[in-house]
Structure formats: C-alpha cells, structure tokens
C-alpha cells in the first residue's frame, strides 16, 4: 500500500487519474443520501471502470468481473454450476459459457460446443437480460437501488484513498459503501458482512480501455430458425 502522495505522483507521470488524487471534493459535508447520489452520478459519467465482486452465503459463492469502456463492456460471471462471459459492443451482445448456459438458452443453443460465442441483439430477444449485466448505467442503478436508508460513517482511507463510509440497511448483515473524498466522488468499495459476505471493488476509473467483439460468433436467431 503506497502513501496517497506517492500514488498521485505516479498517476500524474502516467497521465492516469486516480479517484484518491486531487483536492477535497467536499462530499463528506453532504448528507448520506446526497453522497450516494453524487457518487452514482460520477460513476455513470465515467468513461471506464473495472468492477470486481464476490459474495458468499452458506458456502455458496458467486462473483463477477466487469470492464466498462467508452465503446462497450465485457464481463465474466461465475455462479454455482454456471459460468459465462458477456461482451456488449453497440447494439450487439455476445455470450459464451459452459454446457449449462447453452441448455438454459434452449434446444438450438444446447447443441453448440461449450465455449462457443453466440451473438444476438442487445435489446429484446433472449440475450437482452444478459446485456443488462454489462451496461454501466444498469450496474450503478442496481447499486443505488440497494443503498436503502444510508447513514454516514467516519472518514477513512481505502487502499490509500481518502474516503467516507456510508452504512447501508440490509436484512442479511451490514454493508458499507466507501466513497472517495478527493477528486470525483467515485465509489471505491462495497464491503458486506453477515449472512451475505463479500466485497465489490472499483478501480481504473477513466483509464484508457476498449472492448472488441469476439470473432466467429454464431447468430442465435439463425440457430433457432435452422432448428425449426
């Protein structure tokens, strides 16, 4: 863990902005609800960010990794018995996964070898719900929807970044959202304890990132027409 001053110097040399660099954004003086709103607005306006999340409940673990970029997004999701990758570029969504995923998509897709990329429209159709998982606005809308009855905690540091803790009401344990108090008020981390325990971290805000559509993807619509 580097001191914040050193982290800022290195970021300046690399021309990469960090959430913790710069002067105070005065977000800590706002109410808890205002801090949530400011943080979500900043997150939705960012050109790129990486999100890593893992949650465990009664020995069951689910997790995902997301990379949002200016031209699209990609993610990897792991659930019990089910794993898949999703890429969204423009109005197209691409999915590949294990046998369980293809069987879930229907008899046409179930015939494909595991690991085959499938492509379909991002809005409407069978893959539209998966497309929402790699939509930056939807991701932070979900976080905002789960930020019920926030209360302000103390100021602190998270991975060397000055932050303020927000405590969120939750049935299965406690949740803390940490928001940067310098630079833009980006979310830094969501820490969950109790019946559902885990962490979601946010990094690489506004770093240069792009997403490429996978080559050789099979059209889901054509598969369904061919299977009749």
N, C-alpha and C positions, 0 to 999 in steps of 0.2 A: 504494500500500500504506500503510494507516494504522497508527500505533503501536497496540499492543494496548489501552492505557489509553483512547485516544480511541474505539476501536471499542466497548469495553464501555460507555462513557458514552452513545454514540449508541444502542446496543441498549437500555439502560435507559430512555431517553426514549421509545423506540418500543415498549417492552414486548415486545421480541423477544429471546429467549435466543440467545446465540451459544455455539458449542462452546468457544471460547477464553476466555470470560469466567468470572470467579469464582476461587475459591481452588483450590489444587492438589488433584487427586483422588487423589494418591499412587499412580497406576497405574504410574509409572515404576519404582517399587520392586519390582514384581512380576516373576515370570518371564515369558519371551516367550509361553509358552502361556497363562498366566493373563491377560496383557494382551489377547491375541486373544479369549479367552472373554469378558472383561469388555466389550470393545468391541462384539462381536457381540450380546451381551445388551442393551447400551444401545441399539444400532441397532434391534433388533427391537422394543424397547419404546417407541420414539419415535412420536409421533402423525403426524409428517410429515417428509419429507426429499426433496430433489431430487438425482438422480444423473445425471451426465453422463460418458459413456465413449466412448473412441475407441481402436482398436487397429489397427496396420498390420503386415502381413507380406508381404514380396516384392511391394510395390506394390499390394497388396490391402488396402483399409481397410473396417472395419466399425465401426458406432457405434450408440449408443442414448442417449436422454434419457428419464428416468423422473421422475414426480412421484407420491410416495406421500402419501396423505391419510387422515384418520380414516375417511372413508366409502368409500374405494376407491383407485384408482390409474389412471394413464394413462402411456403410453409411445410413443415413436417410434423405430423401428428401421430401420437402413439397412445392407443387405448388397449385394454385387455383383449387380446385376440385380433386386434385390428390395427394396421398401420398404413399410412398413406402420405403421399406428397401431393401438394396442390400448388399450381402456378397460375397466376392470373396476369394476362397481358392484354390491354384493351378490352374488347368485348368477348374475349375467349377465356375459358378456364380449362386447364389441363390437370389430369389426375392420374396417378399410378399408385398401386398398392399391392397388398397380398391377396391371396385367393378369397379370403373372407370379404374383402371390399368388392371384388367383382361379382361375387354371388349376391351381395346386397344390391348391386345395381341392376340385376335382372338376368334372365337366361341368355341374352345376347352377349353381354359382357362376361358372363361366367365362363364362356368358352375360351377367353383370352388367357395367354400365359401370364402368370404373376409378374409384375414389373413392367407391363405394357402401358405406355402413356395413352390416355383417352382424352379427346378434346370435344367440347360442346360449348354452346353459348353460355356466357356468364349470367345472363338474366333470363329467367324462365327455363323450363326444362329440368332434367333430372339432376344436373350438377350445380344448379343455382345456389342451393344451400351450402355446398362446399365452397363456392365462390365467395360467399359472405364471410367465410372464415379467414380469407386473405384480403379483406377490404379494410383499409386503415380506419375509415370513419366508423364502420361497424365495430371494429375491435375496441375503440375507445368509447363508443356508445355503450357497449356491454359493461365496460369498467365503470362508467358513470352511473349506469342503472343499478349496479351493485354497491354503489357508495352511499348507502342509506344512512341517514342520521349521523353525519360525521361530527366529531368533536376534535378540537385542536389539542395536540400533544406538545412536547417540548421541541425546541430546535436541536439539531444534532448533526452528525456527518455520516454519510453512507458512501463507502468506498472513496473517502477523501472529499466528497462533495457536500458542502453545506446544504442542509435540508430541514424541513419541518415535518413532523409526524402528524398524520391525521388518523384518528381511530375510528373505525367503521363498525356499525352494528352488524351482528351476524349471529345466526342461530347456532351454528356448529363451531364455536370458538371465537377467536378475536382476529381482527385484520388491521394492519397498519399500512397506510399508504404514505410513502415518503416523497415529498415534492421539493425540487431544487429551489433554493432561496437566492441564488445568484444566476445571472444570465436569464434565459427564459425559464418559466416555472414548469419545466418538464417533469413528468413522473420519473422517479429513479427506481423505486422498488415497491412491490406489494408483498408483505410478509403475513402469512396466515398461520395461526396456531390453533390447536384444539382438534376437534373431530376431523376436520379437513385441514391438513397442514401442508405448507409448501411455500414457494416463492415465485414471483414473477419479476423479472428484471428488464430494464430498458436501457439500451446503450447505442452508441453510434449515431446519435441524433445529427441529422443533416450531413452525414458523411456521404461521399460520392458512392452511389450504388445503382445498379441497373439489373433488370431481370430479362432473361432471354427465353422465348418459347421453346419447349422441347422439340427436337426433330423427330419425325417419323410417327407422330401421334395418330391414332385411329379415331375416325369420326364416330362418335357414339350414335348419332342419328342414322348413319349409314348401316352400322351394325344391326340396329333394331329393324330397319327396313329389309335388310338381307335375311334376317331370321324369320321375318314374316309373322 
